Amino acid sequence: MTNLEGLVIAERSTGETGKTVTLLTRKLGCIDVYVRGGQKSNKSLSSTQLFCYADYSLEEKCDARGVLRFYYNSSEPKRLFYNIRLDAKKLALACYFAEIMLFAVPFGQDSENVMRLTLNTLHYLDNGERDEALLKCIFELRLLCETGFLPNLLCCSKCCKVEDDAMHLNLATGDLTCSDCADGEEGLYDFVMDKSLLYIVRYISLVEYERLFNIRVSQKYLERLDSFTEGFVQYHYGKKFKRLGFYKML
Ligand SMILES: [Zn+2]
């Protein structure tokens, strides 16, 4: 028997009465868990719903091909994020976050910080104390940083200048170049940032988690930040996420 804290980020019917949920966990990344009778059982219902965070007790078994499988045994819900499930737009945004994680957080990956980021983001989405558009940007950018794509944000990669009216951040290399070193040239993957936008990007990428959600961003900069974080996600994860399109339609 294995005991794990997990967050349900996907669910689907399996067979006539069972269902399979995907849990984001701290130690094992994303894992699939089969819930016997999960389509009907009241016992397992609340903690195998989308965006339930719970303590799970799981059985581990190897199938005929030697692949490790997890089976639901029991659970103790810790947080249900009710308001997210009651609001179509919040739900669509949370489903987009889940879709990125299914893609970017594989089985077996240590996901302590990803779990922390996700639970904090859902907390603020649920209680409505932060702008949804800002939560989207914070989640996208910080998730990239936590999954190996932290840009080199400290200074210009060529002359070490820390600030400039226009700094070019190359999405492909993650390197910054100041306007003198860029010599007026805008590279194919360059995103040009003024001082304020660079400050915001540095803050979200580097600040400790206790202060991450304290940042406030004006509408003007929120739009520019959004265009940067979305482009950065698309570049590194190499795909368009279907649920982002759905969120934007609402
Ligand atoms: Zn420079």
Residues whose N, C-alpha, C, O or C-beta is under 5 A from the ligand:
A	BS01	ZN	C156 K158 C159 C160 K161 C178 C181
